[in-house]
Amino acid sequence: MPWLLLLLLLLLVQVFRASGFKVTKGSGWHVLWGSLAPAELLAGVNPWQRHNHFPGTWELGRKDRLYRNIAAAARRTRNPVAFGFVPKFFILPADLEEFKLDLAQNPRTTYIRKPVASSRGRGVRVVTDPHALDAAALTDVILQHYIPNPLLIGGRKFDLRVYVAVTSLDPLRVYVYKEGLVRFASEQYSSSKSSLKQATMHLTNYSINKKAPHFKQPNGGSNTAAANKWSFGQLAEHLEQQGHDWQSVWQQVCSIVTHTLIATEPALSAATRSAGGPILLRSCFEVFGFDVLLDAQLRAWLLEVNTCPALNADSPLDMGVKTNMVSSSAPSQTRCCLAASRSAVVHHSEGGVKLQWAWGKLLCFFPRLLVYVSCQPLEVSCLCTPAGATVLVCRWLTCWAWLA
């Protein structure tokens, strides 16, 4: 798929050029962008360099660590109300006895089963009879109270994808992007037990619903109301028309983001310091995707935090929301304290083809690929490459972009 690679590399260059960078000769870098950099590279980061991942972001991205950190913060601050935005959960097998007690006290409770380290809805199931789960199904999973009364629009369940940028841990700097995506399930919601196996009714993950027969991609035309994605602006307008206060919802969302990062910051900072010293607390940045559900009383609940939120654009709505978010948060020359050459190194060591081109997420693309953007030939040995990675030097592409 050379054409896709070409497109993505062009987008990469355009994003950095729009942020004030220029492609020049040399192998120095100011922004290292991709999967988490090797430890030896992080240990040598300079004050003017930026990397798009904090070491230890599993403290947010793994559901078990996220929930444990939030529960610990509630105990530490003696304020369970402030941190009470996560539905009751049990991490198995560690919490098996507590779960059995909860099940005995609430025999009619519906649970949702989530693998602790999955993404895109993989392995998520709604469970009505936990007794039927075998031992394998109760290992490295979370069983959580299922929210039975979600707010519905057009009879469908939805959640909010909220984009959050953390640009420093010392001091803690957090930015919540005011626009985002409202992601709808494809089927009309039903609370009947017979419907609980229908993933496209009860799960709002885009990767699951895009394959559903009733999925409707937003095209900016007449299908807006029935589409499977809205913008926050559309949701706010709809809620106001129904007599609800969008600002009160948004305040809850911002409070969830704030308290989640306060809860996870100690563990995240400790992991970051151990990886490369205090300098990394200010030399790393990251964009997170918070998934938030609203219930029928407009109470906001945190479902999970994504450390690598998809930035692919499958529709005009995606393009508008995500590119505007990128342009408003991309690292600039001033913020990166640029001094010498201006080139970019992109690392990626695993995963598949993904159409992504934004700050905080890898632009490309293929398994075990490293892309070095430069206007001159260079020795591959001068780069810190993961074992077994393929190296692509895009000299001609960046020269074209530089001269354009």
C-alpha positions as CSV (number, residue, x, y, z in Angstrom):
1,M,0.0,0.0,0.0
2,P,2.6,2.6,-1.1
3,W,0.0,5.2,-1.8
4,L,-1.3,5.1,1.8
5,L,2.2,5.4,3.1
6,L,2.8,8.4,0.9
7,L,-0.5,10.0,2.0
8,L,0.3,9.6,5.6
9,L,3.8,10.9,5.3
10,L,2.5,14.0,3.5
11,L,0.1,14.5,6.3
12,L,2.9,14.1,8.8
13,V,5.0,16.8,7.1
14,Q,2.0,19.1,6.8
15,V,1.2,18.9,10.5
16,F,4.7,19.7,11.6
17,R,5.0,22.5,9.0
18,A,1.8,24.0,10.3
19,S,3.2,24.0,13.8
20,G,6.3,26.0,12.7
21,F,8.8,23.2,12.0
22,K,11.0,23.1,8.9
23,V,12.7,20.0,7.5
24,T,16.5,20.5,7.3
25,K,19.6,18.5,7.1
26,G,20.8,16.6,10.1
27,S,19.9,13.7,12.3
28,G,18.9,15.7,15.4
29,W,15.3,15.7,16.5
30,H,12.9,17.8,18.5
31,V,9.8,15.7,18.5
32,L,9.9,11.9,18.9
33,W,6.5,10.5,18.0
34,G,5.2,7.0,17.9
35,S,5.2,4.1,20.4
36,L,7.1,4.6,23.7
37,A,10.8,5.3,23.0
38,P,13.5,2.8,24.2
39,A,14.8,3.4,27.7
40,E,18.3,4.3,26.4
41,L,16.8,7.1,24.3
42,L,14.6,8.4,27.1
43,A,17.6,8.5,29.4
44,G,19.3,11.0,27.1
45,V,16.4,13.4,26.3
46,N,17.4,17.1,26.3
47,P,15.3,20.0,27.7
48,W,14.3,21.1,24.2
49,Q,13.1,17.7,23.0
50,R,9.6,16.3,23.3
51,H,8.3,12.8,23.2
52,N,4.6,12.0,22.8
53,H,4.3,9.3,25.6
54,F,4.9,9.4,29.3
55,P,6.5,6.2,30.6
56,G,4.0,4.4,32.7
57,T,0.8,5.4,31.0
58,W,-0.6,2.0,31.7
59,E,-1.5,3.6,35.1
60,L,-4.4,5.1,33.1
61,G,-4.7,2.9,30.1
62,R,-5.0,-0.5,31.9
63,K,-8.5,-0.6,33.4
64,D,-7.3,-2.4,36.5
65,R,-4.6,0.1,37.3
66,L,-7.0,3.0,36.4
67,Y,-9.7,1.8,38.7
68,R,-7.3,0.9,41.5
69,N,-5.7,4.4,41.3
70,I,-9.0,6.1,41.5
71,A,-10.1,4.0,44.5
72,A,-6.8,4.7,46.3
73,A,-7.2,8.4,45.8
74,A,-10.7,8.2,47.3
75,R,-9.3,6.5,50.4
76,R,-6.3,8.8,50.5
77,T,-8.3,12.0,50.3
78,R,-11.2,10.6,52.4
79,N,-13.5,11.9,49.7
80,P,-15.3,9.0,48.0
81,V,-17.9,11.3,46.5
82,A,-15.4,13.3,44.5
83,F,-14.0,10.1,43.1
84,G,-17.3,8.3,42.8
85,F,-17.6,8.5,39.0
86,V,-16.6,4.9,38.3
87,P,-19.3,2.2,38.5
88,K,-18.7,-0.4,41.2
89,F,-16.0,-2.8,40.0
90,F,-14.2,-6.0,41.0
91,I,-10.8,-7.0,39.6
92,L,-10.5,-10.7,39.3
93,P,-9.2,-13.0,40.6
94,A,-8.0,-10.6,43.4
95,D,-11.5,-9.4,44.3
96,L,-13.2,-12.7,43.8
97,E,-14.5,-13.0,47.4
98,E,-15.8,-9.4,47.4
99,F,-17.5,-10.1,44.0
100,K,-19.2,-13.2,45.4
101,L,-20.5,-11.2,48.3
102,D,-21.8,-8.5,46.0
103,L,-23.5,-11.1,43.8
104,A,-25.2,-12.6,46.9
105,Q,-26.5,-9.2,48.0
106,N,-27.6,-8.1,44.5
107,P,-28.6,-11.3,42.7
108,R,-30.4,-9.3,39.9
109,T,-27.5,-7.1,39.1
110,T,-26.2,-7.1,35.6
111,Y,-22.5,-6.9,35.2
112,I,-20.2,-6.0,32.3
113,R,-17.1,-8.1,31.8
114,K,-13.9,-6.3,30.6
115,P,-10.4,-7.6,30.0
116,V,-8.0,-5.4,32.0
117,A,-5.8,-4.6,28.9
118,S,-8.1,-4.7,25.9
119,S,-9.1,-2.0,23.5
120,R,-11.8,-1.3,20.8
121,G,-14.4,-3.4,22.8
122,R,-12.5,-6.6,22.3
123,G,-13.6,-9.2,24.9
124,V,-16.2,-6.9,26.5
125,R,-19.4,-8.8,27.4
126,V,-22.6,-8.0,29.3
127,V,-23.1,-10.8,31.9
128,T,-26.5,-11.7,33.5
129,D,-25.4,-15.0,35.0
130,P,-21.9,-14.7,36.5
131,H,-22.3,-18.2,37.9
132,A,-22.0,-19.6,34.4
133,L,-18.5,-18.0,33.9
134,D,-15.6,-20.5,34.0
135,A,-12.3,-19.9,35.7
136,A,-10.6,-18.7,32.5
137,A,-13.4,-16.0,32.1
138,L,-12.6,-14.7,35.6
139,T,-8.9,-14.2,35.1
140,D,-7.4,-10.8,34.4
141,V,-10.8,-9.3,33.9
142,I,-13.0,-6.7,35.6
143,L,-16.6,-7.3,36.5
144,Q,-18.4,-4.0,36.9
145,H,-22.0,-3.0,37.6
146,Y,-23.6,-2.3,34.3
147,I,-25.4,1.1,34.1
148,P,-29.0,0.0,33.3
149,N,-30.5,3.4,32.6
150,P,-28.3,5.2,30.0
151,L,-29.4,8.4,28.5
152,L,-30.9,7.7,25.1
153,I,-31.1,9.8,21.9
154,G,-33.4,8.5,19.3
155,G,-33.7,5.3,21.3
156,R,-30.0,4.6,21.1
157,K,-27.3,4.5,23.7
158,F,-24.2,6.7,23.3
159,D,-21.0,7.7,25.0
160,L,-18.6,10.7,24.7
161,R,-15.0,10.5,23.5
162,V,-13.2,13.4,25.2
163,Y,-9.7,14.4,24.1
164,V,-7.4,15.4,26.9
165,A,-3.8,16.7,26.5
166,V,-1.3,16.4,29.3
167,T,1.8,18.5,28.6
168,S,3.6,18.3,31.9
169,L,3.6,16.3,35.1
170,D,5.6,18.9,37.1
171,P,3.6,21.0,37.3
172,L,0.6,19.0,36.2
173,R,-0.8,20.7,33.1
174,V,-4.0,19.3,31.6
175,Y,-6.0,20.6,28.7
176,V,-9.5,19.4,27.8
177,Y,-10.5,19.9,24.2
178,K,-14.0,21.5,24.0
179,E,-15.1,19.5,20.9
180,G,-15.2,15.8,20.7
181,L,-17.2,12.8,19.4
182,V,-20.5,11.4,20.5
183,R,-20.5,7.7,19.5
184,F,-23.8,5.9,19.1
185,A,-24.7,2.2,19.3
186,S,-26.3,1.0,16.0
187,E,-29.4,-0.7,17.5
188,Q,-32.3,0.6,19.5
189,Y,-31.6,0.1,23.2
190,S,-33.5,-2.5,25.2
191,S,-32.9,-3.5,28.8
192,S,-34.4,-7.0,28.4
193,K,-32.1,-9.8,29.3
194,S,-32.6,-11.4,25.9
195,S,-31.0,-8.4,24.2
196,L,-27.8,-8.3,26.3
197,K,-25.8,-10.3,23.9
198,Q,-26.3,-7.8,21.1
199,A,-23.0,-5.9,21.2
200,T,-24.1,-3.2,18.7
201,M,-27.0,-2.3,21.1
202,H,-25.1,-2.2,24.4
203,L,-21.6,-1.2,23.3
204,T,-20.8,2.1,21.7
205,N,-17.3,1.3,20.4
206,Y,-16.8,2.5,16.8
207,S,-14.8,-0.5,15.8
208,I,-17.8,-2.8,16.8
209,N,-20.6,-0.7,15.4
210,K,-19.1,0.2,12.0
211,K,-19.7,-3.3,10.9
212,A,-23.4,-3.3,11.9
213,P,-26.1,-3.3,9.2
214,H,-27.7,-0.1,10.6
215,F,-24.5,1.8,11.0
216,K,-24.7,5.3,9.4
217,Q,-21.5,7.2,8.8
218,P,-22.0,11.0,9.3
219,N,-21.6,12.7,5.9
220,G,-22.4,16.2,6.8
221,G,-25.7,16.0,4.9
222,S,-29.3,14.9,5.6
223,N,-28.4,11.9,7.7
224,T,-26.9,13.9,10.6
225,A,-29.6,13.1,13.2
226,A,-29.5,9.4,12.4
227,A,-25.7,9.1,12.1
228,N,-23.6,7.0,14.5
229,K,-21.4,10.0,15.4
230,W,-22.2,13.5,16.5
231,S,-20.0,16.4,17.6
232,F,-20.3,17.8,21.1
233,G,-21.8,20.9,19.5
234,Q,-24.6,18.8,18.1
235,L,-25.2,17.0,21.4
236,A,-25.2,20.3,23.3
237,E,-27.8,21.7,20.9
238,H,-30.0,18.6,21.3
239,L,-29.8,18.6,25.1
240,E,-30.6,22.3,25.3
241,Q,-33.7,21.7,23.0
242,Q,-34.8,19.0,25.5
243,G,-34.5,21.4,28.4
244,H,-31.2,20.1,29.8
245,D,-28.1,22.1,30.7
246,W,-25.1,21.1,28.6
247,Q,-22.7,23.2,30.8
248,S,-23.5,21.2,33.9
249,V,-22.7,18.0,31.9
250,W,-19.5,19.5,30.7
251,Q,-18.5,20.6,34.2
252,Q,-18.9,16.9,35.3
253,V,-16.7,15.8,32.4
254,C,-14.0,18.2,33.3
255,S,-14.2,17.2,37.0
256,I,-13.8,13.5,36.0
257,V,-10.7,14.4,33.9
258,T,-9.2,16.4,36.7
259,H,-9.8,13.8,39.5
260,T,-8.7,11.0,37.3
261,L,-5.3,12.6,36.5
262,I,-4.9,13.7,40.2
263,A,-5.5,10.0,41.1
264,T,-3.0,8.6,38.6
265,E,-0.3,11.3,38.7
266,P,1.7,9.9,41.6
267,A,2.2,6.5,39.9
268,L,2.7,8.1,36.5
269,S,5.3,10.5,37.8
270,A,7.2,7.7,39.6
271,A,7.3,5.7,36.4
272,T,8.4,8.7,34.4
273,R,11.2,9.6,36.8
274,S,12.5,6.1,36.9
275,A,12.7,6.0,33.1
276,G,14.8,9.1,32.6
277,G,14.9,11.4,35.6
278,P,12.9,14.6,36.4
279,I,13.5,16.1,33.0
280,L,10.9,13.7,31.5
281,L,8.2,15.1,33.7
282,R,8.3,18.2,31.4
283,S,9.7,16.7,28.2
284,C,6.9,14.3,27.5
285,F,3.3,15.0,26.4
286,E,0.4,12.8,25.6
287,V,-3.2,12.9,24.2
288,F,-5.6,10.6,26.0
289,G,-9.2,9.6,25.0
290,F,-11.6,9.6,28.0
291,D,-14.8,7.6,27.4
292,V,-17.7,9.0,29.4
293,L,-21.3,7.7,29.6
294,L,-24.3,9.7,30.6
295,D,-27.2,8.1,32.5
296,A,-30.8,9.1,32.3
297,Q,-30.3,11.6,35.2
298,L,-27.4,13.2,33.2
299,R,-24.8,11.9,35.6
300,A,-21.5,11.3,34.0
301,W,-19.6,8.0,34.5
302,L,-16.0,7.2,33.4
303,L,-15.8,4.0,31.4
304,E,-12.1,4.0,30.5
305,V,-9.1,6.0,29.4
306,N,-7.4,5.3,26.0
307,T,-3.7,6.0,25.9
308,C,-3.6,5.8,22.1
309,P,-7.0,7.2,20.9
310,A,-7.6,6.6,17.2
311,L,-7.1,9.7,15.1
312,N,-8.2,8.2,11.8
313,A,-10.8,10.2,9.9
314,D,-13.5,8.1,8.3
315,S,-15.9,11.0,7.8
316,P,-16.1,14.7,7.4
317,L,-17.1,14.9,11.1
318,D,-14.0,13.0,12.2
319,M,-11.8,15.1,9.9
320,G,-13.2,18.4,11.4
321,V,-13.0,17.4,15.0
322,K,-9.7,15.6,15.0
323,T,-7.7,17.9,12.7
324,N,-8.9,21.0,14.6
325,M,-7.9,19.3,17.9
326,V,-4.5,18.5,16.4
327,S,-3.9,22.0,15.1
328,S,-4.8,23.6,18.4
329,S,-2.6,21.3,20.5
330,A,0.4,20.4,18.2
331,P,3.8,21.3,19.7
332,S,5.1,24.5,18.3
333,Q,8.6,25.8,17.9
334,T,8.2,28.1,20.9
335,R,6.9,25.4,23.2
336,C,9.5,22.9,22.1
337,C,12.3,25.5,22.7
338,L,13.8,24.7,19.3
339,A,17.5,25.4,18.9
340,A,19.2,23.5,16.1
341,S,18.1,21.3,13.2
342,R,14.4,20.7,12.6
343,S,13.7,17.1,11.6
344,A,11.3,14.5,12.9
345,V,11.8,10.9,13.9
346,V,8.8,8.6,13.9
347,H,9.0,5.2,15.7
348,H,6.6,2.4,15.5
349,S,7.2,-1.3,16.4
350,E,3.8,-3.0,16.4
351,G,0.2,-2.7,15.3
352,G,-1.4,-2.6,11.9
353,V,-2.4,-0.1,9.3
354,K,-4.0,3.0,10.8
355,L,-4.9,6.3,9.2
356,Q,-3.5,8.6,11.8
357,W,-1.8,11.9,11.5
358,A,-2.1,13.9,14.7
359,W,-0.1,15.2,17.6
360,G,0.0,12.6,20.3
361,K,-0.4,9.6,18.1
362,L,1.7,7.8,15.5
363,L,1.2,8.9,11.9
364,C,2.0,5.5,10.4
365,F,1.3,2.7,9.8
366,F,2.9,-0.7,9.4
367,P,4.3,-3.3,11.8
368,R,8.0,-2.9,12.8
369,L,8.4,0.3,10.9
370,L,10.6,3.3,11.6
371,V,10.3,6.4,9.5
372,Y,13.1,9.0,9.5
373,V,12.2,12.3,7.9
374,S,15.3,14.0,6.5
375,C,16.5,15.9,3.5
376,Q,19.8,14.1,3.2
377,P,21.1,10.5,3.2
378,L,22.0,9.2,6.6
379,E,23.5,6.1,8.2
380,V,20.8,3.9,9.7
381,S,23.3,3.1,12.5
382,C,23.0,6.6,13.9
383,L,19.3,6.0,14.7
384,C,18.0,4.2,17.8
385,T,16.0,1.4,16.1
386,P,14.0,-1.3,17.7
387,A,15.3,-4.8,17.0
388,G,13.9,-6.2,13.8
389,A,12.4,-2.8,12.6
390,T,12.3,-1.8,9.0
391,V,13.9,1.6,8.3
392,L,12.5,3.9,5.6
393,V,14.3,7.2,4.8
394,C,12.0,9.6,3.0
395,R,14.5,12.0,1.5
396,W,12.6,12.9,-1.7
397,L,9.3,13.3,0.1
398,T,10.5,15.7,2.7
399,C,12.5,17.7,0.1
400,W,9.3,18.2,-1.9
401,A,7.4,19.3,1.3
402,W,10.2,21.6,2.3
403,L,10.3,23.4,-1.1
404,A,6.5,23.5,-1.5
